[in-house]
Amino acid sequence: RVMKTDILTEGKQVRNSLIYILQVSLGYILPLIAIPIFTRIISPEDYGILALAMIYGIIMSGLANFGVSLAFERNFFQYKDDIRKQSQLLYSSLMFVVGNFTILAIITYLFNQYISQFLLNSGQYGELILTTFAGYFFMNTANNFFFIFFKNSEQAITYTKYRLLINVNNTLCSMFLVLYLRMGVIGIAMGQLVAGASMFLYLTTIFLKKYNFSISKSILLESLKISYPLTPRIMFGVLNSQFDKYMISMLATVSGVGVYYIGKKFSEIIFSFMTAIENVFNPQVYQRMFGQHEHSDESIGKYLMPFLYFSTSVALSISLFSEEFITLLTPVSYHGAIPITTILSIYMGFLFFGKITGIQLIYSKKTNIITVITFLSIVLNVGLNIPMIIKFGAIGAAGASMFAGILSCIIGQVWAQHYYPIRFEWIKVAWIMGTFFTGSIIIISMKLMGIQYLWTIPVKIITIAIFLNLGFLYGILSKENYMQVRSIISFRSKVIL
């Protein structure tokens, strides 16, 4: 039976996937080039200070957001055929979030020395904390509303163009400030602020020309009814994701935080890739839910299988080859990040199910459950982090995050299935995730036991061979799909570039 809402053709979905993946790939080229440069100028201790300052920026940005971006993404489809209400949804959300930011920024400016003293045991980093907060807000919170609008409108090329522009601008500004002006670690935060704020002003100008400015109290209140239960979850989520860095600084060293920060940077490539393909499947899953597709639970499960496979393939690649990446790109002082990257890559790979859980619960308007799940995750994370950091340092923090994260994903998925069941092809899922998990665990175990590098090569080859075979066996990697991708690339390359 045909859906009430439009579902993209398979070819267009593949095209959009390729465009979003292109954005992630190109968006990471400059940062990867910058890492070897920055790590030879900025010490692990300075990177640790930046990571700790970033904790405050992420927490305050989450508070300013108030969960409105998630409500905006959901409600966008509610007003799919009414451009006036879509505009009101966008501008009302933006005004609310920017207003929150302004209040929090003033408070941060007035008390920046006290915040610095609490977070970094020194009052001299107040300027860095304020800059980091403002930079993170514009780069990742304010502009995100425009990118959600592009994504949900299926404007993949426009989304990619502006994502690439902001990432390139961020990297170039940071390199100029750090290398030429010798501003040190604050140059990285300042580069993010310049890139994020300039893009926000530019996109605001473009949208005001195309969509009349109008706000709606009723639409905002409707969004807040969905978003306010998410605010504790966002705060808990930030604490959950950033707690490990703070505890490393308290129980180990600030240099350890810097090494951990670099290791996490590499593993977060997985999350960025996953977010790129989420831009394709997220609107489609919501449309299937709202469109009352016949057997939607089963169709969504089958639809998501290729996305699961490809996101896991990236996680597997980074997990298996973290030693090669970090050895080539960083000096010896950062090589302690190798096992950290592998361990966190395992955790990132399982986050695919965390994204699906969020869609299920937000659609079901059970956002309060997301908060409960996040709180349980914090309890697990804290309970594991403290003893493991004391015993194993930064590697212990990575292990604690992995175990707590995977268990939280399992709990969340079980809960979400109760409210909106999705019939995944669980046998296929088990083989894909089992191969990924087993291969990664063997590699990290060999690394921690000090087994020579050459002995890890056969394990990597065998794991990749099994994983590729699964792709062919399940019809994900096929000649037909290859020819489709090839034709799309050939036809669209000029448009994309």
Secondary structure, 3 states (H helix, E strand, C coil): CCCCCCCCCHHHHHHHHHHHHHHHHHHHHHHHHHHHHHCCCCCHHHHHHHHHHHHHHHHHHHHHHCCHHHHHHHHHHHHCCCHHHHHHHHHHHHHHHHHHHHHHHHHHHHCHHHHHHHHHCCHHHHHHHHHHHHHHHHHHHHHHHHHHHHHHCCCHHHHHHHHHHHHHHHHHHHHHHHHHCCCCCHHHHHHHHHHHHHHHHHHHHHHHHHCCCCCCHHHHHHHHHHHCCHHHHHHHHHHHHHHHHHHHHHHCCHHHHHHHHHHHHHHHHHHHHHHHHHHHHHHHHHHHHHCCCCCHHHHHHHHHHHHHHHHHHHHHHHHHCHHHHHHHHCCHHHCCHHHHHHHHHHHHHHHHHHHHHHHHHHHCCCHHHHHHHHHHHHHHHHHHHHHHHHHHCHHHHHHHHHHHHHHHHHHHHHHHHHHCCCCCCHHHHHHHHHHHHHHHHHHHHHHHCCCCHHHHHHHHHHHHHHHHHHHHHCCCCCHHHHHHHHHHHHHHHHHHC
